[in-house]
Amino acid sequence: MVRSKPSSSKKPKGGVDFKKIKRKIGRKLPPPKNATNTEIKSKAIVLPEQSMAADRGGLAVNKRGLTLAELLNQTSHHNVKIRKAALHGLKELFIKYPSELMLHKPIIERLCLRMCDSDRVVRDILYHLLKTVIFPSLKEDIPKSTIEALIKYIIVAMTHISVDIRLTAFKFLELVIANFPSSFFMSGSEVLDNYADILKNSQIHIHDKSKLKSILGALTQCLSLLSSKVSKEDGSNEQEQSIAQQRLLFAFRPSSHEYDSGTSSIVKKLEDVFPLLVNCFRESASLVDATSNIDDRSYDCLVSCLQCINLATKILHDMEDFAILGNLQKLSEVFPFGQKNIYTEKEDDRFFILNVKVAEILLLSERISQSVYLLEFIENFLLRKAGTHSSPTKAHVEKHFGPLLPFIPGIILKATESWKARLLEAFTFAFKDCKADSKLILGFLSAINEMLISWNTTCEQPASNCSDLLFDYQITWMRELPRILLQLGDKHVSVSKAVLNLLSRIGQTSSSNTHRRTEYDNLQWQLKEFYAVQIISGTISYGPFLKHPPDSQELAISCFYHLSNIGSDFLESLTSCCLCNELEPSTLHRIIEVLQSSYERGYLDIAGHLDFLATLVVRFRVYPEKYCIEKSDGKVSNRRTYMDLCDHIFECFKRMGDTSLVLEILWKKIIVEMSLMPPMDNMNGLLGMIAALDNRTGRFPEEDVNNLSRWISFYMVDATLYVPENIEAVSQNDENLAFKFYLMPCISLLRGNHKLCHSALELLNSFMMDDNSLFPSRFDVSYSVEPSRRVHAAASIVLFLCGEMRLQRALRSSKSVIKTILQNMQNLLGSDKFARTIEEKHKIQCAFDQLKKGTSKLQCLDADKLRV
């Protein structure tokens, strides 16, 4: 039986309740049909303008149209980009509208909130905004309360949990202290507490050098301010501070100081920071030695660290305990460092500089300053010898040795005899090798000042043990000073002033030491070039003295005040300097006074002093030659200076004792100088000199007296150049001052010697009668061709002399000569030989009438009987 095939299944009739859907593996299931759609779709509405922007007319806005209030609000936005844009917008706004910053000072406190911003870029933008815009604009107008708020925000940032924010806080601190130095003392203790916390993190100063440099930069500023304040509270002025820096701090440690409460608490906190700084340097130095490399960051960090240690050591120098000394001892364990490996030339230079800075710190301790390795380092430094590194160049010595120089005297003072000799030799070598315009020269001069002067006046030890050892070196130093002075010339006045001050002090303290006094006197042969030098050709080369300011000139004058034996060459140099018209009158009188004092103390012989004074009278050039005390052709006359000079010199003559004896010594020089026909003012000075010393010239040789009468006669004729045509003005009190001025010394001389008066009048008569053989050839030739001028001159002189009551007795003894003069004038009127024109006759007639009227006052003359 065959099985039939099964028939195909038939489709069910009707609908299916649940349809079964086949799903492929890995496909995402579609959402259910009854799921709720949560998507929201929206479209932006664009308006042509906003109502708020339309109402901002006259408001200060930035490029984005935002006001100050809106920008400040955006600085606290949760979006970093908006905060950055807000800070940039504030910068634009403040630059464009500075008044916005002036009117809204509280904005600083709002901005300080960003110091703790989590984004580093935001903090950097804030830093530059404060540095470049806000602080320069409001530096003097920010109130104290705002500054206090700044410091509080910085301290909050220093305690932040993020190390990066804490490090940035020190950067802000450096900026605030640079602009407002007093801000450090508002919370100095808290600031140092945070420094102590951050320095304990060895991860920073071992691995991250850039962060360490940022920290130490702010600390250096803080310690500098603290050091200055501590010095002021100690009652030290600038001079005392410079002396204190030259001493070894622990060797001359003062008693404990009492600071105010604020400063005292800050100094106390510094005690905790100091060992951390030393430890930081030691670890960094050890790392450099281990890596055999000193890169830029490591070098900068080491330098900054040493600066902080140096300042901290000076601040804590008066502490009673020896914790500082112990830490300095730890620091000395790495000195000199950089010896383990071979470095490049650049690295050698860096190690050398670091060792110099370490040495400067170690020298603050008396115990460590006498260590052998430190003394050897200083000796090699001065001699420029190779030590552990390559030999220091002269440039290195000049650039870096300055801070060590103040310690040299103290080191030599405390050193053993063998080290004394070695250090003195090295110091002398460096001093002689130092250029006059070097930055180190002031330091060398200060050290020499202490070793030459202070030791001899304050220290007992050098007087007994160091005198013999130091003397040769002291003489070498003294002989170098004039060389430095001449090399400086009229430049670097401060250095020249220091040299002159040192020379003056050496001279002042050398009076008790015969050998040093002799050496000081020998310096005048070099010092003369500082004043003036006469060249062989006769010209004078003036030294730098004339161009120095008055205070330096006073020091230079005090230098030769202390000379115990002033030589002729040096005196000649001073004379040339005094004759220069560029020298101030006050300085000229000061030189004369000092030399007068030297003469009175026996340091200048009488011949040299008299020659000096007389030369000034004869050689001083007066300008203009025409009498003028005020101005002539726009140039101020120095005639008044010459008149005061002569008065001063005549007073010096009187202080020398017997003036008649002084005149006898000077007589030959005066006669010789008069024979050389000096200018009129100098002739006036010579005649005034004779009159001031002794007007009784009759005791001198007759030949000299005759020559004197001749010179007086033509000198008086010269003076008539200042007489007006109407010679009646001669007798008036306020007229013709020049004529009176020039004839005053003649009156004294003619009064003292009647024969001199008689001879001078006879010479005037001869001159009037055209006998010029006895008169110098320099006279105006018009005198020989114009009789009226000769008569006018003679009449002016005689009329003036007759008006002087002091000359009445002398003129009575010469009545015959005066009668002869009047008779000759009468004869000239009747002679055609002399009076060629009616005008000349009229002038002679006027002169005769005026003279006749003037001489009638003399009781011994019967001038009325003379008739024309």
Stockholm file with secondary structure:
# STOCKHOLM 1.0

chainA/1-868         MVRSKPSSSKKPKGGVDFKKIKRKIGRKLPPPKNATNTEIKSKAIVLPEQSMAADRGGLAVNKRGLTLAELLNQTSHHNVKIRKAALHGLKELFIKYPSELMLHKPIIERLCLRMCDSDRVVRDILYHLLKTVIFPSLKEDIPKSTIEALIKYIIVAMTHISVDIRLTAFKFLELVIANFPSSFFMSGSEVLDNYADILKNSQIHIHDKSKLKSILGALTQCLSLLSSKVSKEDGSNEQEQSIAQQRLLFAFRPSSHEYDSGTSSIVKKLEDVFPLLVNCFRESASLVDATSNIDDRSYDCLVSCLQCINLATKILHDMEDFAILGNLQKLSEVFPFGQKNIYTEKEDDRFFILNVKVAEILLLSERISQSVYLLEFIENFLLRKAGTHSSPTKAHVEKHFGPLLPFIPGIILKATESWKARLLEAFTFAFKDCKADSKLILGFLSAINEMLISWNTTCEQPASNCSDLLFDYQITWMRELPRILLQLGDKHVSVSKAVLNLLSRIGQTSSSNTHRRTEYDNLQWQLKEFYAVQIISGTISYGPFLKHPPDSQELAISCFYHLSNIGSDFLESLTSCCLCNELEPSTLHRIIEVLQSSYERGYLDIAGHLDFLATLVVRFRVYPEKYCIEKSDGKVSNRRTYMDLCDHIFECFKRMGDTSLVLEILWKKIIVEMSLMPPMDNMNGLLGMIAALDNRTGRFPEEDVNNLSRWISFYMVDATLYVPENIEAVSQNDENLAFKFYLMPCISLLRGNHKLCHSALELLNSFMMDDNSLFPSRFDVSYSVEPSRRVHAAASIVLFLCGEMRLQRALRSSKSVIKTILQNMQNLLGSDKFARTIEEKHKIQCAFDQLKKGTSKLQCLDADKLRV
#=GR chainA/1-868 SS CCCCCCCCCCCCSSCCSSCCCCCCTTCCCCCCTTCCCCCCCCCCCCCSCCHHHHTCTTCCCCTTCCCHHHHHHHTTCSSHHHHHHHHHHHHHHHHHCHHHHHHCTTHHHHHHGGGGCSCHHHHHHHHHHIIIIIHHHHTTTCCHHHHHHHHHHHHHHHTCSCHHHHHHHHHHHHHHHHHCGGGGGGSHHHHHHHHHHHHTCHHHHHHCHHHHHHHHHHHHHHHHHHHHHHHHHTTCCHHHHHHHHHSCTTTTCCCCCCCCHHHHHHHHHHHHHHHHHHHHHHHHHHHHHHHTCCCHHHHHHHHHHHHHHHHHHHHTTTCSSSHHHHHHHHHHTTCSCCCSSCCCHHHHHHHHHHHHHHHHHHTTSHHHHTCHHHHHHHHHHHHTCCSSSSCCCHHHHHHHSGGGGGGHHHHHHHSCHHHHHHHHHHHHHHHHHSCTTCTTHHHHHHHHHIIIIIHHHHCSHIIIIIHHHHHHHHHHHHHHHHHHHHHHTTSCHHHHHHHHHHHHHHHHHCTTCHHHHHHHHHTHHHHHHHHEEECTTSCEEECGGGGSCHHHHHHHHHHHHTCSSCCHHHHHHHHHHHTCTTSCHHHHHHHHHHHHHHHHTTSSCHHHHHHHHHHHHHHCCCSSSSCCSSEETTEECCHHHHHHHHHHHHHHHHHTSCHHHHHHHHHHHHHHHHHTCCCHHHHHHHHHHHHHHCCCGGGSCHHHHHHHHHHHHHHHHHHGGGCCSSGGGGGSSSSCHHHHHHHHHHHHHHHHCHHHHHHHHHHHHHHHTTCCTTSCTTSCTHHHHCHHHHHHHHHHHHHHHHTCGGGHHHHHTTHHHHHHHHHHHHHHHTCTTTCCSHHHHHHHHHHHHHHHHHHTTCTTCCGGGCCC
#=GC SS_cons         CCCCCCCCCCCCSSCCSSCCCCCCTTCCCCCCTTCCCCCCCCCCCCCSCCHHHHTCTTCCCCTTCCCHHHHHHHTTCSSHHHHHHHHHHHHHHHHHCHHHHHHCTTHHHHHHGGGGCSCHHHHHHHHHHIIIIIHHHHTTTCCHHHHHHHHHHHHHHHTCSCHHHHHHHHHHHHHHHHHCGGGGGGSHHHHHHHHHHHHTCHHHHHHCHHHHHHHHHHHHHHHHHHHHHHHHHTTCCHHHHHHHHHSCTTTTCCCCCCCCHHHHHHHHHHHHHHHHHHHHHHHHHHHHHHHTCCCHHHHHHHHHHHHHHHHHHHHTTTCSSSHHHHHHHHHHTTCSCCCSSCCCHHHHHHHHHHHHHHHHHHTTSHHHHTCHHHHHHHHHHHHTCCSSSSCCCHHHHHHHSGGGGGGHHHHHHHSCHHHHHHHHHHHHHHHHHSCTTCTTHHHHHHHHHIIIIIHHHHCSHIIIIIHHHHHHHHHHHHHHHHHHHHHHTTSCHHHHHHHHHHHHHHHHHCTTCHHHHHHHHHTHHHHHHHHEEECTTSCEEECGGGGSCHHHHHHHHHHHHTCSSCCHHHHHHHHHHHTCTTSCHHHHHHHHHHHHHHHHTTSSCHHHHHHHHHHHHHHCCCSSSSCCSSEETTEECCHHHHHHHHHHHHHHHHHTSCHHHHHHHHHHHHHHHHHTCCCHHHHHHHHHHHHHHCCCGGGSCHHHHHHHHHHHHHHHHHHGGGCCSSGGGGGSSSSCHHHHHHHHHHHHHHHHCHHHHHHHHHHHHHHHTTCCTTSCTTSCTHHHHCHHHHHHHHHHHHHHHHTCGGGHHHHHTTHHHHHHHHHHHHHHHTCTTTCCSHHHHHHHHHHHHHHHHHHTTCTTCCGGGCCC
//
